[in-house]
Amino acid sequence: MQSLTTALENLLRHLSQEIPAIPGIRVIDIPFPLKDAFDALSWLASQQTYPQFYWQQRNGDEDAAVLGAITRFTSLDQAQRFLRQHPEHADLRIWGLNAFDPSQGNLLLPRLEWRRCGGKATLRLTLFSESSLQHDAIKAREFIATLVSIKPLPGLHLTTTREQHWPDKTGWTQLIELATKTIAEGELDKVVL
């Protein structure tokens, strides 16, 4: 993909500039033309670096592919505190998974983030260090050097070998009636079917 190669070259050009040896965050956004048929999932699957995370909004207007982590959080509170400490970067996004136990999340600020919103896309590299952005820029260059070209994902060829419905339609109807009765009686607020 020419767009990806060009965007990565632009990131490397930015990283070759003088970056101060001070703590902080620096965000480098490179516009990413959508004229190429860029497949974010294939790109992620081709990489050997982890963590990897892909997200798509339900209506398909926005999606993101993130790679690598420059800092991690185990709870939403930690992540939100981090974002509040860096108000100058209001568009930073923390990605990952929340757990039912709020202290068991797996959230991250990614090293590299490809994000598409509507008809526009951006490749974002984030530098973060509590001591030296200059040192983190070296790590970022090393990170980019590990990236490989996209290998298309093989197509899925599935065959249904067996199908079973449990409960049957009568049993399902009985469970729905029981669930709505239980909700109406105030014993439950909701039921996930």
C-alpha positions in Angstrom: 0.0 0.0 0.0 1.6 3.2 -1.2 -0.4 5.3 1.3 1.0 3.4 4.3 4.5 3.4 3.0 4.3 7.2 2.4 2.8 7.8 5.9 5.5 5.8 7.6 8.2 7.6 5.7 6.6 10.9 6.8 6.6 9.8 10.4 10.3 8.9 10.2 11.1 12.3 8.8 9.3 13.9 11.8 11.3 11.6 14.2 14.6 12.6 12.5 14.0 16.3 13.6 15.4 17.5 16.9 13.2 16.3 19.8 14.0 17.6 23.3 15.1 15.4 26.1 12.2 16.5 28.3 9.2 14.6 29.7 5.9 14.9 28.1 3.7 13.8 25.2 4.2 14.5 21.5 1.7 13.5 18.9 2.5 13.3 15.2 -0.5 13.0 12.9 0.0 12.1 9.2 -3.0 12.4 6.9 -3.7 9.1 5.3 -5.4 9.1 1.8 -8.1 6.6 1.4 -7.6 6.2 -2.3 -5.8 2.9 -1.7 -7.8 0.0 -0.5 -6.1 -0.2 2.9 -7.2 -3.2 4.9 -6.5 -2.3 8.6 -7.3 -5.9 9.8 -4.8 -7.4 7.3 -2.2 -4.8 8.3 -2.6 -5.7 12.0 -2.6 -9.4 11.3 0.7 -9.0 9.4 2.5 -7.4 12.3 4.5 -9.3 14.9 4.2 -6.4 17.5 1.6 -6.6 20.2 -0.8 -5.5 21.6 -3.0 -5.1 18.6 -6.5 -3.7 18.7 -9.2 -3.1 16.1 -12.4 -1.3 16.6 -15.2 -0.3 14.3 -18.2 1.9 15.1 -21.5 0.1 14.6 -22.6 2.3 11.7 -19.3 1.9 10.0 -18.5 5.6 9.9 -15.4 5.2 12.1 -12.8 2.5 12.7 -9.3 2.3 14.2 -6.4 -0.1 14.2 -3.8 0.4 17.0 -0.5 -1.3 17.4 1.9 -1.2 20.4 1.5 0.4 23.8 3.6 3.2 25.2 1.7 3.1 28.5 -1.0 0.8 30.0 -3.8 1.1 32.5 -5.6 -1.5 34.5 -8.6 0.6 35.2 -10.8 3.2 33.5 -10.0 5.6 36.4 -6.3 5.4 35.8 -6.8 6.1 32.1 -9.1 9.0 32.7 -6.6 10.5 35.3 -3.9 10.2 32.7 -6.0 12.0 30.1 -6.9 14.8 32.6 -3.1 15.3 33.2 -2.6 16.0 29.5 -5.4 18.4 28.5 -3.3 19.9 25.7 -4.0 16.6 23.8 -7.8 16.5 24.1 -8.0 14.1 21.1 -5.9 11.3 22.7 -7.7 8.0 22.9 -7.1 5.2 25.2 -8.0 1.8 23.7 -8.6 -1.6 25.2 -11.0 -3.7 27.2 -12.9 -2.9 30.4 -13.5 -5.8 32.8 -16.6 -6.4 35.0 -14.1 -5.9 37.9 -13.1 -2.2 37.4 -9.5 -2.9 38.5 -8.9 -5.7 35.9 -9.1 -3.7 32.7 -6.5 -3.8 29.9 -6.3 -0.3 28.5 -3.5 1.3 26.5 -2.2 4.4 24.9 -1.0 3.1 21.5 2.3 3.8 19.9 0.7 3.8 16.4 -2.9 4.4 15.6 -4.6 4.3 12.2 -8.0 6.0 12.5 -10.7 6.6 9.9 -13.6 8.9 10.5 -16.0 9.3 7.6 -13.9 10.0 4.5 -10.7 11.0 6.3 -8.0 8.9 7.8 -4.9 9.6 9.9 -1.9 7.6 11.0 -0.8 8.8 14.4 2.4 8.2 16.2 2.5 9.0 19.9 5.6 9.7 21.9 5.4 9.6 25.7 8.0 9.7 28.4 8.2 10.7 32.0 11.9 11.6 31.4 12.9 12.1 27.8 10.9 12.4 24.6 14.2 12.2 22.7 14.8 8.7 24.1 11.2 7.7 23.3 11.7 9.0 19.7 14.5 6.5 19.3 12.2 3.7 20.6 9.6 4.9 18.1 12.0 4.7 15.2 13.0 1.1 16.3 9.3 0.3 16.5 8.6 1.5 12.9 11.5 -0.5 11.7 9.8 -3.7 12.9 6.7 -3.1 10.8 6.1 -5.4 7.8 4.1 -5.1 4.6 0.5 -6.2 4.5 -0.1 -9.9 3.8 -3.7 -10.4 2.7 -5.8 -12.6 5.0 -6.8 -15.9 3.5 -10.5 -16.2 2.7 -12.7 -18.2 5.0 -14.3 -21.3 3.5 -16.8 -22.6 6.0 -19.2 -25.5 5.7 -22.0 -26.1 8.2 -21.7 -29.7 9.4 -24.5 -29.6 11.9 -27.1 -27.2 13.3 -29.0 -27.5 16.5 -31.4 -25.1 18.2 -31.7 -25.3 21.9 -34.2 -24.7 23.3 -36.7 -25.3 20.6 -39.2 -22.6 19.6 -41.7 -23.6 22.4 -38.9 -23.6 25.0 -37.6 -20.2 23.8 -41.1 -18.7 23.9 -41.5 -20.0 27.5 -38.2 -18.5 28.5 -39.2 -15.1 27.0 -42.5 -15.2 28.9 -40.7 -16.0 32.1 -38.2 -13.2 31.6 -40.8 -10.6 30.9 -42.9 -11.7 33.9 -39.8 -11.6 36.2 -39.0 -8.1 34.9 -42.6 -7.0 35.4 -42.6 -8.3 39.0 -39.4 -6.2 39.7 -37.1 -9.1 40.4 -34.8 -8.2 37.4 -34.2 -5.0 35.6 -33.2 -6.6 32.3 -32.3 -9.9 30.6 -29.8 -10.4 27.9 -31.0 -12.9 25.3 
